[in-house]
Amino acid sequence: MNDHSTVPSRNRPAPLAPKADKDTVRRHNLSLVLRAVFDESALSRAGAAARTGLTRAAVSSLADQLIRGGFLTESGKSFSGQAGRPGTMLTPARSGPAGAGVEVNIDYVSVCVVDLAGTDRVRLTEHLDNRGQPATGVLTRAARITARALDSAADQGLHPVGVELALPGLVSQGSVRQAPNLGWKEVDAEDLFKAALSDLRPDSPASTVTSDNEANLAALAELWFGGTDGRVGHFLYLTGEIGVGGAVVAGGELLRGAHGFAGEIGHTPVDPEGPECRCGSRGCLEQYAGQSALLRAAGIDENAGVPGVIELEHRARADDESALRALDDAGRTLGIALSGAVNLLDPDAVVLGGIYRTLLPWLAPAVERELSSRAVSGLWPPGSGRVRASSLAGDAARGAAARVVRGIVADPLAYE
């Protein structure tokens, strides 16, 4: 008789993780308490106990540790209306650990530092033409701007514990696989930035540099800080710049796809025989609704950048025929591309950021016409409010900084 005792059964359950020890449980509970305060902005110890299900004694001990670690402060009094002494309020610390986000885009670099309360404390932006520039030079300039932002943060008693890069194109495992509008291919962006920042600031948090696609991080900023206040957990986010970026938020989380590249709507073909795109394909949405295409169609220098977009808006307000036609055509192609995504993903809303945010009054009618006629659900009639502008808070640098902060909240002991 064969001995099958050592042969794994197909139905045998997977091995369980080791049981949690006291240190692991305390680490988890520290995060629970910090997250409860983070979500509410201010919370009494009794309120934190109610939110977390922990005892008041446990919350008090955990809160004391978080205060000593610089994550929480106590201020003011809470009055519950019940008998007993009013309790002090726990609030996220406005000094100490923080997050830094760096958006590297085609024509600018923006750096943001966010504290544990989610407040922008430092913002530096420089407009630079990064097209065709060596990646090393672009990332070195970004590191210089970041170093200045870290100095400003230090003056306010903040010490960012990590830096997240928001990068255009296909970003995977710290590298930019392809960024057509920058001319980058297989660029080790994290390593280059980390080396440059370490040279400038040996004491910087360069060892914890992470990165993601800029549209993904802008979408997260919109989710966390935008006008929806987290009420809309399923939306498509489009950012119009020189390129057209996109991201998908489903159930309050980014939908990444198998390789992390979901959301690249700017390279959706809207005309297979259309003009050649920098990505190597033809007729991509970006060639019809990107910044350069819009300006060119309106008779404005396509390389004019931000001043050109401002000029386009001024002309549209003055009912300039060329400007209105360019915006209507761009809105139509946006609507065609978006209708396919809406039918596939069934979002609650489409949020337009970047240059589309200010141009939405002239883009929206054509976008909504296409969605109304092409979205099979019948839920996208003109005037439904489902096509909306992003908030001012929904930018990639802030989203990047906030994700560092959320990492602190998830495991504060890692940053003591």
C-alpha positions in Angstrom: 0.0 0.0 0.0 1.3 3.4 -0.9 1.9 6.0 1.8 0.1 9.2 0.8 0.7 11.0 4.1 3.3 13.3 2.6 1.4 14.0 -0.6 -0.4 17.4 -0.4 -4.1 17.1 -0.9 -5.7 19.3 -3.5 -8.4 20.1 -1.0 -6.0 20.6 1.9 -6.2 24.3 3.2 -3.2 26.5 2.9 -1.0 26.9 5.9 -2.2 29.6 8.3 0.0 32.5 9.2 1.6 32.4 12.7 -0.6 33.7 15.4 -0.2 37.3 16.3 2.0 38.0 19.3 1.5 40.9 21.8 3.8 43.3 19.8 2.0 42.6 16.6 -1.4 43.2 18.2 -0.2 46.4 19.7 1.2 47.6 16.4 -2.2 46.9 14.8 -4.1 48.7 17.5 -1.8 51.7 17.3 -2.8 52.0 13.7 -6.5 51.6 14.5 -6.4 54.5 17.0 -4.4 56.7 14.7 -6.7 55.9 11.8 -9.8 56.7 13.8 -8.4 60.1 14.7 -7.1 60.7 11.2 -10.6 60.0 9.7 -12.4 62.3 12.1 -9.8 65.0 12.3 -10.5 65.3 16.1 -11.7 62.6 18.5 -11.9 62.1 22.2 -10.4 59.0 23.8 -13.9 57.8 24.5 -14.8 58.4 20.9 -11.8 56.5 19.7 -12.7 53.6 21.9 -16.2 53.6 20.4 -14.8 53.7 16.9 -12.2 51.0 17.3 -14.0 48.7 19.8 -11.0 48.8 22.1 -11.4 49.5 25.8 -10.9 53.0 27.1 -7.9 51.9 29.1 -6.3 50.4 25.9 -7.0 53.5 23.9 -5.6 55.7 26.6 -2.3 53.7 26.6 -2.1 53.7 22.8 -2.9 57.4 22.5 -0.2 58.2 25.0 2.3 56.3 22.9 1.2 58.0 19.7 1.5 61.4 21.4 5.0 60.6 22.6 5.9 59.5 19.0 4.7 62.8 17.6 1.7 61.4 15.7 -1.1 62.9 17.8 -1.6 65.9 20.0 -4.2 66.8 22.6 -6.1 70.0 22.5 -9.4 71.5 23.6 -12.3 69.8 25.4 -15.1 67.7 24.2 -18.5 68.0 25.7 -20.7 64.9 25.2 -23.7 66.2 27.1 -23.3 63.3 29.6 -22.3 63.4 33.2 -18.6 63.5 34.0 -15.6 65.5 33.0 -15.2 66.8 29.5 -12.5 64.9 27.6 -9.5 66.3 25.7 -9.6 65.9 22.0 -7.0 63.9 20.1 -5.9 65.5 16.8 -3.3 64.6 14.2 0.0 66.3 14.9 0.8 69.4 12.8 4.5 68.9 13.3 6.7 65.8 13.1 6.1 63.0 10.5 4.8 64.2 7.1 4.7 63.1 3.5 6.3 64.6 0.4 5.0 64.3 -3.2 6.8 65.3 -6.4 5.0 65.5 -9.7 7.3 65.5 -12.7 5.4 66.4 -15.8 6.1 67.5 -19.3 6.2 71.2 -18.6 6.5 71.6 -14.9 7.7 70.0 -11.6 5.5 70.5 -8.5 6.4 69.5 -4.9 4.0 69.2 -2.0 4.4 68.5 1.7 1.4 67.3 3.6 1.1 66.9 7.4 -0.7 64.2 9.3 -3.9 66.3 9.3 -3.9 66.2 5.5 -3.0 69.9 5.1 -0.8 71.3 2.4 2.1 72.9 4.3 4.6 73.5 1.5 4.0 73.9 -2.3 6.7 74.7 -4.8 6.1 74.6 -8.6 8.5 75.4 -11.4 7.5 75.5 -15.0 10.1 73.7 -17.1 10.1 72.3 -20.6 11.1 68.7 -19.9 10.4 67.4 -23.4 13.4 65.7 -25.0 15.6 66.4 -21.9 17.7 63.6 -20.5 15.9 61.9 -17.6 18.9 62.4 -15.3 18.8 66.1 -15.7 15.0 66.3 -15.3 15.1 64.2 -12.1 18.1 66.1 -10.7 16.2 69.4 -11.1 13.2 67.8 -9.5 15.5 66.7 -6.6 16.7 70.3 -6.2 13.2 71.6 -5.9 12.4 68.8 -3.5 15.4 69.7 -1.3 14.1 73.3 -1.1 10.7 72.0 -0.1 12.2 69.8 2.6 14.1 72.8 4.0 10.8 74.8 4.2 9.1 71.8 5.9 11.9 71.6 8.4 11.4 75.3 9.2 7.8 74.4 10.2 8.9 71.5 12.4 7.9 68.8 9.8 10.1 65.9 8.7 8.7 64.0 5.7 9.4 60.3 6.2 9.2 59.4 2.5 8.9 60.9 -1.0 6.5 59.6 -3.7 7.1 60.5 -7.3 4.1 61.1 -9.6 5.4 60.4 -13.1 3.7 60.4 -16.6 3.6 57.3 -18.7 3.8 53.6 -17.7 5.3 53.3 -14.3 6.3 49.9 -12.8 8.5 48.9 -9.9 10.3 52.3 -9.7 10.9 52.6 -13.5 9.2 54.5 -16.3 8.6 51.9 -18.9 7.5 54.4 -21.4 6.6 58.1 -21.3 6.1 59.1 -25.0 5.7 62.9 -24.4 9.0 63.0 -22.4 10.8 60.7 -24.8 11.6 58.3 -21.9 11.9 54.6 -22.2 13.0 52.2 -19.4 14.2 55.0 -17.1 15.0 54.0 -13.5 13.3 57.1 -12.2 13.3 56.2 -8.5 17.1 55.4 -8.4 18.0 58.5 -10.4 15.9 60.8 -8.2 17.1 59.1 -5.0 20.8 59.5 -5.9 20.3 63.2 -6.8 18.4 63.9 -3.6 20.9 62.0 -1.5 23.7 64.2 -2.9 21.8 67.4 -2.0 20.4 66.2 1.3 22.3 63.3 2.9 19.7 63.3 5.8 16.7 63.3 3.5 14.1 60.5 3.3 15.6 59.4 0.0 15.8 55.8 1.1 12.0 55.6 1.0 11.3 57.0 -2.5 8.4 55.4 -4.3 6.6 56.2 -7.5 3.4 55.8 -9.4 1.6 57.2 -12.5 0.6 60.8 -12.1 -3.0 60.3 -13.1 -3.4 57.5 -10.5 -2.1 59.8 -7.8 -4.3 62.7 -9.0 -7.3 60.4 -8.9 -6.4 59.4 -5.3 -6.2 63.1 -4.3 -9.6 63.6 -5.9 -11.0 60.7 -3.9 -9.5 61.8 -0.6 -9.7 65.6 -0.8 -12.0 66.4 -3.7 -15.5 67.7 -4.0 -17.0 64.2 -3.7 -15.6 63.8 -0.2 -15.3 60.1 -0.8 -19.0 59.8 -1.5 -18.3 58.7 -5.1 -16.2 55.6 -4.9 -16.5 54.6 -8.6 -15.2 57.1 -11.2 -13.0 57.6 -14.2 -10.4 60.4 -13.9 -9.0 62.1 -16.9 -6.2 64.7 -16.7 -5.6 66.9 -19.7 -2.1 68.2 -20.1 0.3 68.0 -23.1 -0.7 64.3 -22.8 -4.0 62.8 -21.7 -3.7 60.7 -18.6 -6.4 58.5 -17.0 -7.1 56.4 -13.9 -10.0 54.2 -12.7 -11.2 54.3 -9.1 -13.5 51.3 -8.2 -14.9 50.8 -4.7 -12.7 53.5 -3.4 -9.5 51.9 -4.7 -7.4 52.3 -7.8 -8.1 49.7 -10.5 -4.6 48.8 -11.6 -4.9 45.9 -14.1 -2.5 43.0 -14.3 0.6 45.1 -14.8 -0.4 48.4 -13.2 -1.1 50.1 -16.4 -4.9 50.5 -16.3 -6.4 53.8 -17.2 -4.2 54.8 -20.2 -7.2 56.3 -22.0 -5.1 58.9 -23.7 -3.8 56.2 -26.1 -7.3 54.8 -26.9 -7.6 55.0 -30.7 -10.5 57.1 -31.8 -9.5 56.9 -35.5 -7.3 54.0 -36.6 -6.2 56.0 -39.7 -5.6 59.2 -37.7 -2.3 61.0 -37.1 0.7 59.2 -35.7 1.1 59.4 -31.9 4.3 59.5 -30.0 3.4 56.1 -28.5 3.9 54.6 -31.9 0.2 54.0 -32.6 -2.1 56.2 -34.7 -5.3 58.2 -34.0 -5.0 58.2 -30.3 -7.3 60.4 -28.2 -4.3 62.5 -27.2 -3.9 63.6 -30.8 -7.3 65.1 -30.8 -7.9 66.3 -27.2 -4.5 66.8 -25.8 -3.2 70.3 -25.1 -1.2 70.7 -28.2 -4.0 69.5 -30.4 -6.5 71.8 -28.8 -4.3 74.9 -29.1 -3.4 74.1 -32.7 -7.1 73.6 -33.7 -7.9 77.0 -32.1 -5.1 78.8 -34.1 -2.9 79.2 -31.0 0.8 78.2 -30.9 0.7 74.5 -29.8 3.8 75.0 -27.8 2.5 78.0 -25.8 1.8 75.9 -22.7 -0.1 77.4 -19.8 -0.4 80.9 -21.4 -1.8 79.2 -24.5 -4.5 77.5 -22.5 -5.3 80.8 -20.8 -5.6 82.4 -24.2 -7.9 79.6 -25.4 -10.2 80.1 -22.4 -10.3 83.9 -23.0 -11.2 83.3 -26.6 -13.9 80.8 -25.7 -15.4 83.4 -23.3 -15.4 85.9 -26.1 -17.3 83.4 -28.3 -14.4 83.1 -30.7 -15.5 80.7 -33.5 -12.2 78.9 -33.9 -11.9 78.4 -30.1 -15.4 77.1 -29.7 -15.1 74.7 -32.7 -11.8 73.3 -31.3 -13.3 72.7 -27.9 -16.4 71.1 -29.3 -14.4 68.8 -31.5 -12.2 67.8 -28.6 -15.2 67.2 -26.4 -16.7 65.0 -29.0 -13.6 62.8 -29.2 -13.4 62.7 -25.4 -17.0 61.6 -25.3 -16.4 58.8 -27.9 -13.5 57.5 -25.9 -15.2 57.9 -22.6 -18.4 56.1 -23.7 -16.4 52.9 -24.3 -14.9 53.1 -20.8 -18.3 53.9 -19.3 -19.9 50.9 -20.9 -17.0 48.7 -19.8 -16.6 49.9 -16.2 -20.0 51.4 -15.2 -18.6 54.3 -13.1 -20.8 56.8 -11.1 -18.9 59.8 -12.6 -16.3 61.1 -15.0 -14.0 63.6 -13.4 -11.9 65.9 -15.7 -8.8 67.5 -14.3 -5.7 69.3 -15.6 -6.6 71.8 -18.4 -10.0 70.2 -18.7 -11.0 71.5 -15.4 -11.1 75.1 -16.5 -12.2 74.3 -20.0 -15.1 72.0 -18.9 -17.9 74.6 -19.6 -17.1 74.3 -23.4 -16.1 70.6 -23.4 -19.0 69.2 -21.4 -21.8 69.7 -23.9 -20.1 67.6 -26.6 -18.9 65.1 -24.0 -22.4 64.7 -22.6 -24.0 64.4 -26.1 -21.7 61.5 -26.9 -22.2 59.7 -23.6 -26.0 60.2 -23.8 -26.1 58.5 -27.2 -23.5 55.8 -26.7 -23.7 54.8 -23.0 -26.0 51.8 -23.0 -27.1 52.2 -19.4 -29.2 55.3 -20.2 -27.7 56.9 -17.0 -25.7 59.6 -18.7 -28.2 62.2 -20.1 -26.9 65.8 -20.6 -27.2 67.7 -17.4 -27.0 64.6 -15.2 -24.0 66.0 -13.3 -22.0 62.8 -13.9 -19.4 64.7 -15.9 -17.7 67.0 -13.5 -14.6 69.1 -13.0 -11.9 68.0 -10.6 -11.4 70.0 -7.4 -8.4 72.3 -6.9 -7.2 69.8 -4.3 -7.1 66.9 -6.8 -3.6 67.1 -8.0 -0.9 64.5 -8.4 1.7 66.0 -6.0 -0.8 66.2 -3.2 -2.0 62.7 -3.9 1.6 61.4 -3.8 2.3 63.2 -0.5 -1.0 62.0 1.0 -0.2 58.4 0.2 3.0 58.7 2.2 0.9 60.0 5.1 -1.5 57.1 4.8 1.5 54.8 5.0 2.4 56.4 8.3 -1.2 55.9 9.6 -1.2 52.3 8.5 2.0 51.5 10.6 3.1 54.4 12.8 5.7 52.2 14.6 7.7 52.0 11.4 8.3 55.7 11.6 9.0 56.3 15.3 
